[in-house]
Amino acid sequence: KAGKGDLVLFYRAKTYSFIGDLFVIVSDVTRAPRPGWRKKTDFMARIRRVATLGTPLTLHDITTDTVLKNAGWVKRGMVGRACVTHSWPRLYDLIVRANPSAKASLRKYAASRLV
């Protein structure tokens, strides 16, 4: 489960099918019983944009990558709120390779800094 300080990758489905924005959770995550957008309990937190990718990471990039295509969250069709921590080193590499200007804003989240 995500918490304060965690990075969140937003996957835009439907027409776009890409990861184009990365955010960090800046508050505690709280339960929101029956929020307006769904009937069951959901979770909420304040977030801050860390990066907007000029070259988004597309569904095609992800599903054809030799490492990522075998990840459970990819095999499940990119549905839901998957924990992609185990895939982060590869995602980070693909993101900064396609978006060198994002490297500075993502430095704090570099794969080499994972604990």
N, CA, C and O atoms as a Tinker XYZ file with bonds, in Angstrom:
   460  protein
     1  N      0.847000   -1.180000    0.000000    73     2
     2  CA     0.000000    0.000000    0.000000    64     1     3
     3  C      0.891000    1.242000    0.000000    63     2     4     5
     4  O      1.923000    1.289000    0.670000    81     3
     5  N      0.476000    2.218000   -0.750000    73     3     6
     6  CA     1.258000    3.454000   -0.877000    64     5     7
     7  C      1.137000    4.296000    0.388000    63     6     8     9
     8  O      0.151000    4.216000    1.121000    81     7
     9  N      2.157000    5.097000    0.619000    73     7    10
    10  CA     2.170000    5.981000    1.776000    64     9    11
    11  C      2.912000    7.260000    1.472000    63    10    12    13
    12  O      3.431000    7.454000    0.372000    81    11
    13  N      2.955000    8.127000    2.460000    73    11    14
    14  CA     3.622000    9.420000    2.317000    64    13    15
    15  C      5.059000    9.219000    1.834000    63    14    16    17
    16  O      5.799000    8.397000    2.374000    81    15
    17  N      5.442000    9.985000    0.804000    73    15    18
    18  CA     6.780000    9.898000    0.240000    64    17    19
    19  C      6.908000    8.944000   -0.935000    63    18    20    21
    20  O      7.924000    8.948000   -1.631000    81    19
    21  N      5.884000    8.124000   -1.162000    73    19    22
    22  CA     5.929000    7.170000   -2.280000    64    21    23
    23  C      5.651000    7.862000   -3.606000    63    22    24    25
    24  O      4.928000    8.856000   -3.669000    81    23
    25  N      6.232000    7.321000   -4.647000    73    23    26
    26  CA     6.031000    7.819000   -5.996000    64    25    27
    27  C      4.811000    7.129000   -6.597000    63    26    28    29
    28  O      4.603000    5.932000   -6.394000    81    27
    29  N      4.012000    7.884000   -7.334000    73    27    30
    30  CA     2.814000    7.351000   -7.988000    64    29    31
    31  C      2.926000    7.621000   -9.480000    63    30    32    33
    32  O      3.132000    8.761000   -9.896000    81    31
    33  N      2.789000    6.576000  -10.281000    73    31    34
    34  CA     2.820000    6.703000  -11.727000    64    33    35
    35  C      1.382000    6.667000  -12.227000    63    34    36    37
    36  O      0.652000    5.719000  -11.939000    81    35
    37  N      0.973000    7.674000  -12.961000    73    35    38
    38  CA    -0.397000    7.720000  -13.470000    64    37    39
    39  C     -0.424000    7.151000  -14.880000    63    38    40    41
    40  O      0.205000    7.680000  -15.796000    81    39
    41  N     -1.169000    6.058000  -15.033000    73    39    42
    42  CA    -1.364000    5.444000  -16.346000    64    41    43
    43  C     -2.684000    5.943000  -16.903000    63    42    44    45
    44  O     -3.735000    5.760000  -16.290000    81    43
    45  N     -2.627000    6.562000  -18.046000    73    43    46
    46  CA    -3.836000    7.052000  -18.709000    64    45    47
    47  C     -4.286000    6.002000  -19.706000    63    46    48    49
    48  O     -3.578000    5.697000  -20.666000    81    47
    49  N     -5.464000    5.454000  -19.474000    73    47    50
    50  CA    -5.990000    4.382000  -20.315000    64    49    51
    51  C     -6.780000    4.961000  -21.491000    63    50    52    53
    52  O     -6.621000    6.122000  -21.866000    81    51
    53  N     -7.617000    4.126000  -22.044000    73    51    54
    54  CA    -8.491000    4.481000  -23.172000    64    53    55
    55  C     -7.688000    4.994000  -24.349000    63    54    56    57
    56  O     -6.818000    4.292000  -24.865000    81    55
    57  N     -7.968000    6.189000  -24.770000    73    55    58
    58  CA    -7.371000    6.737000  -25.979000    64    57    59
    59  C     -5.855000    6.845000  -25.899000    63    58    60    61
    60  O     -5.174000    6.630000  -26.902000    81    59
    61  N     -5.310000    7.173000  -24.733000    73    59    62
    62  CA    -3.894000    7.487000  -24.613000    64    61    63
    63  C     -3.005000    6.265000  -24.396000    63    62    64    65
    64  O     -2.052000    6.058000  -25.146000    81    63
    65  N     -3.296000    5.470000  -23.400000    73    63    66
    66  CA    -2.512000    4.278000  -23.057000    64    65    67
    67  C     -1.037000    4.589000  -22.812000    63    66    68    69
    68  O     -0.157000    4.057000  -23.490000    81    67
    69  N     -0.780000    5.456000  -21.834000    73    67    70
    70  CA     0.600000    5.777000  -21.490000    64    69    71
    71  C      0.730000    6.248000  -20.052000    63    70    72    73
    72  O     -0.244000    6.651000  -19.416000    81    71
    73  N      1.969000    6.187000  -19.553000    73    71    74
    74  CA     2.339000    6.808000  -18.283000    64    73    75
    75  C      2.985000    8.130000  -18.664000    63    74    76    77
    76  O      4.023000    8.156000  -19.326000    81    75
    77  N      2.370000    9.222000  -18.246000    73    75    78
    78  CA     2.880000   10.526000  -18.643000    64    77    79
    79  C      3.169000   11.458000  -17.487000    63    78    80    81
    80  O      3.792000   12.503000  -17.672000    81    79
    81  N      2.721000   11.090000  -16.290000    73    79    82
    82  CA     2.919000   11.950000  -15.125000    64    81    83
    83  C      3.335000   11.109000  -13.933000    63    82    84    85
    84  O      2.845000    9.997000  -13.738000    81    83
    85  N      4.237000   11.650000  -13.143000    73    83    86
    86  CA     4.668000   11.010000  -11.914000    64    85    87
    87  C      4.440000   11.989000  -10.777000    63    86    88    89
    88  O      4.758000   13.173000  -10.887000    81    87
    89  N      3.884000   11.482000   -9.683000    73    87    90
    90  CA     3.553000   12.291000   -8.515000    64    89    91
    91  C      4.167000   11.663000   -7.284000    63    90    92    93
    92  O      4.528000   10.487000   -7.291000    81    91
    93  N      4.285000   12.451000   -6.224000    73    91    94
    94  CA     4.707000   11.931000   -4.933000    64    93    95
    95  C      3.572000   12.207000   -3.950000    63    94    96    97
    96  O      2.924000   13.252000   -4.007000    81    95
    97  N      3.345000   11.258000   -3.052000    73    95    98
    98  CA     2.326000   11.422000   -2.015000    64    97    99
    99  C      2.917000   12.314000   -0.924000    63    98   100   101
   100  O      3.972000   12.006000   -0.368000    81    99
   101  N      2.236000   13.415000   -0.621000    73    99   102
   102  CA     2.785000   14.392000    0.332000    64   101   103
   103  C      1.991000   14.476000    1.638000    63   102   104   105
   104  O      2.269000   15.330000    2.480000    81   103
   105  N      1.017000   13.603000    1.805000    73   103   106
   106  CA     0.245000   13.594000    3.050000    64   105   107
   107  C      0.010000   12.148000    3.456000    63   106   108   109
   108  O      0.313000   11.219000    2.707000    81   107
   109  N     -0.527000   11.974000    4.637000    73   107   110
   110  CA    -0.930000   10.631000    5.033000    64   109   111
   111  C     -2.066000   10.167000    4.133000    63   110   112   113
   112  O     -2.875000   10.970000    3.669000    81   111
   113  N     -2.114000    8.870000    3.895000    73   111   114
   114  CA    -3.212000    8.286000    3.114000    64   113   115
   115  C     -4.359000    8.012000    4.079000    63   114   116   117
   116  O     -4.171000    7.392000    5.125000    81   115
   117  N     -5.550000    8.482000    3.716000    73   115   118
   118  CA    -6.717000    8.297000    4.580000    64   117   119
   119  C     -7.809000    7.541000    3.843000    63   118   120   121
   120  O     -7.876000    7.549000    2.614000    81   119
   121  N     -8.654000    6.894000    4.616000    73   119   122
   122  CA    -9.807000    6.187000    4.053000    64   121   123
   123  C    -10.911000    7.194000    3.761000    63   122   124   125
   124  O    -11.154000    8.114000    4.542000    81   123
   125  N    -11.567000    7.009000    2.641000    73   123   126
   126  CA   -12.697000    7.859000    2.262000    64   125   127
   127  C    -13.895000    6.940000    2.052000    63   126   128   129
   128  O    -14.073000    6.383000    0.968000    81   127
   129  N    -14.718000    6.781000    3.092000    73   127   130
   130  CA   -15.866000    5.887000    2.952000    64   129   131
   131  C    -16.873000    6.445000    1.948000    63   130   132   133
   132  O    -17.345000    7.575000    2.075000    81   131
   133  N    -17.180000    5.640000    0.970000    73   131   134
   134  CA   -18.172000    5.975000   -0.072000    64   133   135
   135  C    -17.953000    7.366000   -0.685000    63   134   136   137
   136  O    -18.836000    8.220000   -0.601000    81   135
   137  N    -16.800000    7.597000   -1.293000    73   135   138
   138  CA   -16.596000    8.885000   -1.956000    64   137   139
   139  C    -17.542000    9.003000   -3.148000    63   138   140   141
   140  O    -18.123000    8.004000   -3.572000    81   139
   141  N    -17.703000   10.180000   -3.681000    73   139   142
   142  CA   -18.661000   10.406000   -4.750000    64   141   143
   143  C    -18.439000    9.607000   -6.016000    63   142   144   145
   144  O    -19.381000    9.401000   -6.782000    81   143
   145  N    -17.206000    9.144000   -6.260000    73   143   146
   146  CA   -16.921000    8.460000   -7.517000    64   145   147
   147  C    -17.058000    6.943000   -7.453000    63   146   148   149
   148  O    -16.932000    6.284000   -8.485000    81   147
   149  N    -17.307000    6.373000   -6.294000    73   147   150
   150  CA   -17.513000    4.925000   -6.195000    64   149   151
   151  C    -18.319000    4.592000   -4.954000    63   150   152   153
   152  O    -18.411000    5.399000   -4.029000    81   151
   153  N    -18.894000    3.415000   -4.935000    73   151   154
   154  CA   -19.787000    3.035000   -3.839000    64   153   155
   155  C    -19.061000    2.491000   -2.622000    63   154   156   157
   156  O    -19.586000    2.561000   -1.511000    81   155
   157  N    -17.870000    1.952000   -2.808000    73   155   158
   158  CA   -17.167000    1.408000   -1.648000    64   157   159
   159  C    -16.027000    2.326000   -1.213000    63   158   160   161
   160  O    -15.692000    3.292000   -1.898000    81   159
   161  N    -15.446000    2.010000   -0.076000    73   159   162
   162  CA   -14.373000    2.811000    0.499000    64   161   163
   163  C    -13.205000    2.931000   -0.476000    63   162   164   165
   164  O    -12.865000    1.985000   -1.187000    81   163
   165  N    -12.608000    4.104000   -0.493000    73   163   166
   166  CA   -11.432000    4.343000   -1.309000    64   165   167
   167  C    -10.388000    5.025000   -0.428000    63   166   168   169
   168  O    -10.637000    5.273000    0.752000    81   167
   169  N     -9.259000    5.318000   -0.979000    73   167   170
   170  CA    -8.189000    5.966000   -0.233000    64   169   171
   171  C     -7.815000    7.269000   -0.921000    63   170   172   173
   172  O     -7.860000    7.372000   -2.147000    81   171
   173  N     -7.448000    8.258000   -0.124000    73   171   174
   174  CA    -7.103000    9.567000   -0.659000    64   173   175
   175  C     -5.843000   10.087000    0.017000    63   174   176   177
   176  O     -5.528000    9.741000    1.155000    81   175
   177  N     -5.135000   10.933000   -0.728000    73   175   178
   178  CA    -3.958000   11.611000   -0.196000    64   177   179
   179  C     -3.670000   12.813000   -1.082000    63   178   180   181
   180  O     -4.066000   12.852000   -2.247000    81   179
   181  N     -2.988000   13.775000   -0.524000    73   179   182
   182  CA    -2.525000   14.896000   -1.345000    64   181   183
   183  C     -1.286000   14.436000   -2.108000    63   182   184   185
   184  O     -0.449000   13.698000   -1.588000    81   183
   185  N     -1.196000   14.888000   -3.342000    73   183   186
   186  CA    -0.047000   14.532000   -4.169000    64   185   187
   187  C      0.556000   15.794000   -4.780000    63   186   188   189
   188  O     -0.095000   16.834000   -4.877000    81   187
   189  N      1.811000   15.672000   -5.187000    73   187   190
   190  CA     2.510000   16.771000   -5.858000    64   189   191
   191  C      3.165000   16.193000   -7.111000    63   190   192   193
   192  O      3.800000   15.139000   -7.066000    81   191
   193  N      3.001000   16.896000   -8.219000    73   191   194
   194  CA     3.602000   16.436000   -9.474000    64   193   195
   195  C      5.123000   16.534000   -9.375000    63   194   196   197
   196  O      5.668000   17.567000   -8.985000    81   195
   197  N      5.790000   15.451000   -9.732000    73   195   198
   198  CA     7.243000   15.402000   -9.750000    64   197   199
   199  C      7.745000   15.618000  -11.178000    63   198   200   201
   200  O      8.742000   16.304000  -11.401000    81   199
   201  N      7.042000   15.024000  -12.135000    73   199   202
   202  CA     7.469000   15.146000  -13.534000    64   201   203
   203  C      6.299000   14.899000  -14.473000    63   202   204   205
   204  O      5.427000   14.071000  -14.210000    81   203
   205  N      6.305000   15.636000  -15.569000    73   203   206
   206  CA     5.436000   15.358000  -16.710000    64   205   207
   207  C      6.375000   14.957000  -17.829000    63   206   208   209
   208  O      7.291000   15.701000  -18.181000    81   207
   209  N      6.147000   13.788000  -18.382000    73   207   210
   210  CA     7.058000   13.255000  -19.377000    64   209   211
   211  C      6.740000   13.797000  -20.767000    63   210   212   213
   212  O      5.624000   13.647000  -21.264000    81   211
   213  N      7.729000   14.424000  -21.383000    73   211   214
   214  CA     7.578000   14.912000  -22.747000    64   213   215
   215  C      7.391000   13.759000  -23.715000    63   214   216   217
   216  O      6.659000   13.865000  -24.699000    81   215
   217  N      8.064000   12.659000  -23.419000    73   215   218
   218  CA     7.900000   11.421000  -24.181000    64   217   219
   219  C      7.337000   10.388000  -23.217000    63   218   220   221
   220  O      8.091000    9.735000  -22.495000    81   219
   221  N      6.012000   10.236000  -23.200000    73   219   222
   222  CA     5.395000    9.305000  -22.258000    64   221   223
   223  C      5.844000    7.861000  -22.506000    63   222   224   225
   224  O      6.274000    7.506000  -23.603000    81   223
   225  N      5.734000    7.057000  -21.478000    73   223   226
   226  CA     6.014000    5.632000  -21.577000    64   225   227
   227  C      4.712000    4.965000  -22.017000    63   226   228   229
   228  O      3.759000    4.888000  -21.243000    81   227
   229  N      4.674000    4.486000  -23.253000    73   227   230
   230  CA     3.432000    3.972000  -23.826000    64   229   231
   231  C      3.175000    2.519000  -23.450000    63   230   232   233
   232  O      4.076000    1.805000  -23.009000    81   231
   233  N      1.940000    2.104000  -23.630000    73   231   234
   234  CA     1.581000    0.708000  -23.402000    64   233   235
   235  C      2.435000   -0.183000  -24.302000    63   234   236   237
   236  O      2.870000   -1.254000  -23.880000    81   235
   237  N      2.673000    0.244000  -25.516000    73   235   238
   238  CA     3.517000   -0.527000  -26.439000    64   237   239
   239  C      4.939000   -0.654000  -25.885000    63   238   240   241
   240  O      5.530000   -1.732000  -25.942000    81   239
   241  N      5.486000    0.427000  -25.357000    73   239   242
   242  CA     6.832000    0.385000  -24.755000    64   241   243
   243  C      6.880000   -0.645000  -23.626000    63   242   244   245
   244  O      7.845000   -1.399000  -23.496000    81   243
   245  N      5.836000   -0.662000  -22.826000    73   243   246
   246  CA     5.787000   -1.531000  -21.653000    64   245   247
   247  C      5.594000   -2.989000  -22.050000    63   246   248   249
   248  O      6.303000   -3.865000  -21.555000    81   247
   249  N      4.641000   -3.255000  -22.937000    73   247   250
   250  CA     4.311000   -4.647000  -23.293000    64   249   251
   251  C      5.334000   -5.296000  -24.220000    63   250   252   253
   252  O      5.340000   -6.518000  -24.369000    81   251
   253  N      6.191000   -4.505000  -24.840000    73   251   254
   254  CA     7.222000   -5.088000  -25.701000    64   253   255
   255  C      8.593000   -5.120000  -25.023000    63   254   256   257
   256  O      9.543000   -5.679000  -25.571000    81   255
   257  N      8.696000   -4.533000  -23.855000    73   255   258
   258  CA     9.954000   -4.554000  -23.115000    64   257   259
   259  C     10.192000   -5.953000  -22.562000    63   258   260   261
   260  O      9.292000   -6.555000  -21.977000    81   259
   261  N     11.406000   -6.471000  -22.748000    73   259   262
   262  CA    11.694000   -7.851000  -22.350000    64   261   263
   263  C     11.545000   -8.098000  -20.852000    63   262   264   265
   264  O     11.270000   -9.225000  -20.441000    81   263
   265  N     11.722000   -7.070000  -20.035000    73   263   266
   266  CA    11.588000   -7.212000  -18.579000    64   265   267
   267  C     10.148000   -6.960000  -18.141000    63   266   268   269
   268  O      9.562000   -7.776000  -17.429000    81   267
   269  N      9.583000   -5.839000  -18.562000    73   267   270
   270  CA     8.268000   -5.424000  -18.069000    64   269   271
   271  C      7.114000   -6.280000  -18.563000    63   270   272   273
   272  O      6.120000   -6.437000  -17.854000    81   271
   273  N      7.222000   -6.835000  -19.759000    73   271   274
   274  CA     6.093000   -7.588000  -20.313000    64   273   275
   275  C      5.704000   -8.790000  -19.454000    63   274   276   277
   276  O      4.587000   -9.295000  -19.565000    81   275
   277  N      6.607000   -9.244000  -18.609000    73   275   278
   278  CA     6.321000  -10.391000  -17.746000    64   277   279
   279  C      5.873000  -10.004000  -16.337000    63   278   280   281
   280  O      5.590000  -10.874000  -15.514000    81   279
   281  N      5.811000   -8.715000  -16.062000    73   279   282
   282  CA     5.379000   -8.259000  -14.733000    64   281   283
   283  C      3.885000   -8.539000  -14.552000    63   282   284   285
   284  O      3.099000   -8.407000  -15.491000    81   283
   285  N      3.516000   -8.918000  -13.356000    73   283   286
   286  CA     2.119000   -9.239000  -13.064000    64   285   287
   287  C      1.159000   -8.111000  -13.394000    63   286   288   289
   288  O      0.081000   -8.355000  -13.935000    81   287
   289  N      1.535000   -6.881000  -13.077000    73   287   290
   290  CA     0.651000   -5.739000  -13.331000    64   289   291
   291  C      0.458000   -5.501000  -14.823000    63   290   292   293
   292  O     -0.564000   -4.950000  -15.234000    81   291
   293  N      1.413000   -5.905000  -15.628000    73   291   294
   294  CA     1.258000   -5.784000  -17.081000    64   293   295
   295  C      0.379000   -6.916000  -17.591000    63   294   296   297
   296  O     -0.518000   -6.693000  -18.405000    81   295
   297  N      0.635000   -8.126000  -17.115000    73   295   298
   298  CA    -0.163000   -9.284000  -17.534000    64   297   299
   299  C     -1.632000   -9.125000  -17.150000    63   298   300   301
   300  O     -2.512000   -9.655000  -17.828000    81   299
   301  N     -1.901000   -8.394000  -16.060000    73   299   302
   302  CA    -3.287000   -8.154000  -15.634000    64   301   303
   303  C     -3.935000   -7.017000  -16.425000    63   302   304   305
   304  O     -5.061000   -6.623000  -16.120000    81   303
   305  N     -3.256000   -6.493000  -17.416000    73   303   306
   306  CA    -3.846000   -5.493000  -18.290000    64   305   307
   307  C     -3.789000   -4.067000  -17.769000    63   306   308   309
   308  O     -4.582000   -3.221000  -18.181000    81   307
   309  N     -2.849000   -3.796000  -16.857000    73   307   310
   310  CA    -2.667000   -2.431000  -16.347000    64   309   311
   311  C     -3.925000   -1.927000  -15.637000    63   310   312   313
   312  O     -4.236000   -0.736000  -15.688000    81   311
   313  N     -4.634000   -2.819000  -14.987000    73   311   314
   314  CA    -5.882000   -2.475000  -14.309000    64   313   315
   315  C     -5.648000   -2.371000  -12.807000    63   314   316   317
   316  O     -4.881000   -3.143000  -12.232000    81   315
   317  N     -6.311000   -1.418000  -12.188000    73   315   318
   318  CA    -6.233000   -1.282000  -10.739000    64   317   319
   319  C     -5.047000   -0.458000  -10.290000    63   318   320   321
   320  O     -4.471000    0.317000  -11.054000    81   319
   321  N     -4.697000   -0.647000   -9.028000    73   319   322
   322  CA    -3.622000    0.127000   -8.399000    64   321   323
   323  C     -2.501000   -0.822000   -8.012000    63   322   324   325
   324  O     -2.375000   -1.225000   -6.856000    81   323
   325  N     -1.713000   -1.159000   -8.974000    73   323   326
   326  CA    -0.656000   -2.140000   -8.761000    64   325   327
   327  C      0.564000   -1.511000   -8.101000    63   326   328   329
   328  O      0.880000   -0.343000   -8.327000    81   327
   329  N      1.230000   -2.295000   -7.298000    73   327   330
   330  CA     2.521000   -1.897000   -6.747000    64   329   331
   331  C      3.572000   -2.282000   -7.792000    63   330   332   333
   332  O      3.731000   -3.459000   -8.117000    81   331
   333  N      4.277000   -1.294000   -8.309000    73   331   334
   334  CA     5.258000   -1.555000   -9.360000    64   333   335
   335  C      6.691000   -1.366000   -8.849000    63   334   336   337
   336  O      7.619000   -1.200000   -9.640000    81   335
   337  N      6.863000   -1.390000   -7.535000    73   335   338
   338  CA     8.177000   -1.167000   -6.948000    64   337   339
   339  C      9.213000   -2.124000   -7.523000    63   338   340   341
   340  O     10.329000   -1.709000   -7.835000    81   339
   341  N      8.863000   -3.391000   -7.667000    73   339   342
   342  CA     9.817000   -4.370000   -8.185000    64   341   343
   343  C     10.189000   -4.082000   -9.645000    63   342   344   345
   344  O     11.236000   -4.533000  -10.108000    81   343
   345  N      9.360000   -3.350000  -10.365000    73   343   346
   346  CA     9.633000   -2.992000  -11.761000    64   345   347
   347  C     10.260000   -1.605000  -11.892000    63   346   348   349
   348  O     10.655000   -1.208000  -12.988000    81   347
   349  N     10.357000   -0.868000  -10.792000    73   347   350
   350  CA    10.818000    0.509000  -10.857000    64   349   351
   351  C     12.202000    0.675000  -11.495000    63   350   352   353
   352  O     12.376000    1.604000  -12.283000    81   351
   353  N     13.193000   -0.173000  -11.198000    73   351   354
   354  CA    14.491000    0.035000  -11.845000    64   353   355
   355  C     14.390000    0.076000  -13.376000    63   354   356   357
   356  O     15.025000    0.914000  -14.016000    81   355
   357  N     13.608000   -0.810000  -13.952000    73   355   358
   358  CA    13.452000   -0.830000  -15.408000    64   357   359
   359  C     12.607000    0.352000  -15.879000    63   358   360   361
   360  O     12.941000    0.986000  -16.880000    81   359
   361  N     11.523000    0.656000  -15.175000    73   359   362
   362  CA    10.692000    1.807000  -15.537000    64   361   363
   363  C     11.516000    3.091000  -15.496000    63   362   364   365
   364  O     11.453000    3.912000  -16.412000    81   363
   365  N     12.283000    3.254000  -14.430000    73   363   366
   366  CA    13.128000    4.442000  -14.283000    64   365   367
   367  C     14.090000    4.558000  -15.463000    63   366   368   369
   368  O     14.248000    5.633000  -16.042000    81   367
   369  N     14.724000    3.456000  -15.810000    73   367   370
   370  CA    15.664000    3.453000  -16.919000    64   369   371
   371  C     14.984000    3.876000  -18.227000    63   370   372   373
   372  O     15.518000    4.709000  -18.960000    81   371
   373  N     13.836000    3.319000  -18.515000    73   371   374
   374  CA    13.114000    3.668000  -19.746000    64   373   375
   375  C     12.662000    5.124000  -19.734000    63   374   376   377
   376  O     12.735000    5.815000  -20.750000    81   375
   377  N     12.195000    5.581000  -18.578000    73   375   378
   378  CA    11.705000    6.960000  -18.464000    64   377   379
   379  C     12.835000    7.963000  -18.688000    63   378   380   381
   380  O     12.685000    8.891000  -19.483000    81   379
   381  N     13.957000    7.790000  -18.002000    73   379   382
   382  CA    15.033000    8.781000  -18.131000    64   381   383
   383  C     15.766000    8.662000  -19.465000    63   382   384   385
   384  O     16.330000    9.642000  -19.953000    81   383
   385  N     15.761000    7.479000  -20.051000    73   383   386
   386  CA    16.367000    7.336000  -21.378000    64   385   387
   387  C     15.559000    8.122000  -22.418000    63   386   388   389
   388  O     16.131000    8.771000  -23.293000    81   387
   389  N     14.236000    8.061000  -22.316000    73   387   390
   390  CA    13.368000    8.772000  -23.267000    64   389   391
   391  C     13.169000   10.236000  -22.886000    63   390   392   393
   392  O     12.791000   11.054000  -23.725000    81   391
   393  N     13.425000   10.569000  -21.611000    73   391   394
   394  CA    13.206000   11.922000  -21.095000    64   393   395
   395  C     14.397000   12.374000  -20.265000    63   394   396   397
   396  O     14.287000   12.481000  -19.044000    81   395
   397  N     15.533000   12.641000  -20.902000    73   395   398
   398  CA    16.729000   13.027000  -20.132000    64   397   399
   399  C     16.492000   14.233000  -19.221000    63   398   400   401
   400  O     17.109000   14.340000  -18.161000    81   399
   401  N     15.612000   15.129000  -19.626000    73   399   402
   402  CA    15.355000   16.316000  -18.798000    64   401   403
   403  C     14.620000   15.971000  -17.503000    63   402   404   405
   404  O     14.623000   16.770000  -16.567000    81   403
   405  N     13.998000   14.806000  -17.433000    73   403   406
   406  CA    13.281000   14.387000  -16.220000    64   405   407
   407  C     14.227000   13.797000  -15.176000    63   406   408   409
   408  O     13.841000   13.610000  -14.022000    81   407
   409  N     15.445000   13.509000  -15.570000    73   407   410
   410  CA    16.379000   12.850000  -14.654000    64   409   411
   411  C     16.622000   13.672000  -13.392000    63   410   412   413
   412  O     16.705000   13.118000  -12.296000    81   411
   413  N     16.734000   14.985000  -13.540000    73   411   414
   414  CA    16.985000   15.837000  -12.372000    64   413   415
   415  C     15.822000   15.781000  -11.385000    63   414   416   417
   416  O     16.045000   15.661000  -10.180000    81   415
   417  N     14.590000   15.866000  -11.876000    73   415   418
   418  CA    13.447000   15.861000  -10.966000    64   417   419
   419  C     13.191000   14.475000  -10.378000    63   418   420   421
   420  O     12.531000   14.355000   -9.346000    81   419
   421  N     13.705000   13.430000  -11.023000    73   419   422
   422  CA    13.520000   12.063000  -10.522000    64   421   423
   423  C     14.734000   11.539000   -9.767000    63   422   424   425
   424  O     14.732000   10.401000   -9.296000    81   423
   425  N     15.772000   12.365000   -9.649000    73   423   426
   426  CA    17.018000   11.934000   -8.997000    64   425   427
   427  C     16.771000   11.318000   -7.618000    63   426   428   429
   428  O     17.365000   10.297000   -7.271000    81   427
   429  N     15.906000   11.936000   -6.850000    73   427   430
   430  CA    15.587000   11.435000   -5.505000    64   429   431
   431  C     14.984000   10.034000   -5.539000    63   430   432   433
   432  O     15.054000    9.293000   -4.558000    81   431
   433  N     14.392000    9.679000   -6.680000    73   431   434
   434  CA    13.706000    8.391000   -6.813000    64   433   435
   435  C     14.483000    7.417000   -7.691000    63   434   436   437
   436  O     13.934000    6.408000   -8.135000    81   435
   437  N     15.749000    7.710000   -7.943000    73   435   438
   438  CA    16.571000    6.847000   -8.793000    64   437   439
   439  C     16.529000    5.409000   -8.269000    63   438   440   441
   440  O     16.508000    5.169000   -7.062000    81   439
   441  N     16.517000    4.479000   -9.195000    73   439   442
   442  CA    16.432000    3.061000   -8.826000    64   441   443
   443  C     17.552000    2.665000   -7.875000    63   442   444   445
   444  O     17.357000    1.800000   -7.022000    81   443
   445  N     18.698000    3.270000   -8.004000    73   443   446
   446  CA    19.837000    2.932000   -7.144000    64   445   447
   447  C     19.599000    3.350000   -5.696000    63   446   448   449
   448  O     20.322000    2.908000   -4.802000    81   447
   449  N     18.594000    4.195000   -5.450000    73   447   450
   450  CA    18.308000    4.671000   -4.087000    64   449   451
   451  C     17.233000    3.847000   -3.380000    63   450   452   453
   452  O     16.901000    4.125000   -2.228000    81   451
   453  N     16.681000    2.826000   -4.063000    73   451   454
   454  CA    15.665000    1.965000   -3.440000    64   453   455
   455  C     16.265000    1.231000   -2.254000    63   454   456   457
   456  O     17.402000    0.763000   -2.301000    81   455
   457  N     15.482000    1.141000   -1.197000    73   455   458
   458  CA    15.941000    0.407000   -0.011000    64   457   459
   459  C     15.231000   -0.908000    0.100000    63   458   460
   460  O     15.483000   -1.669000    1.035000    81   459
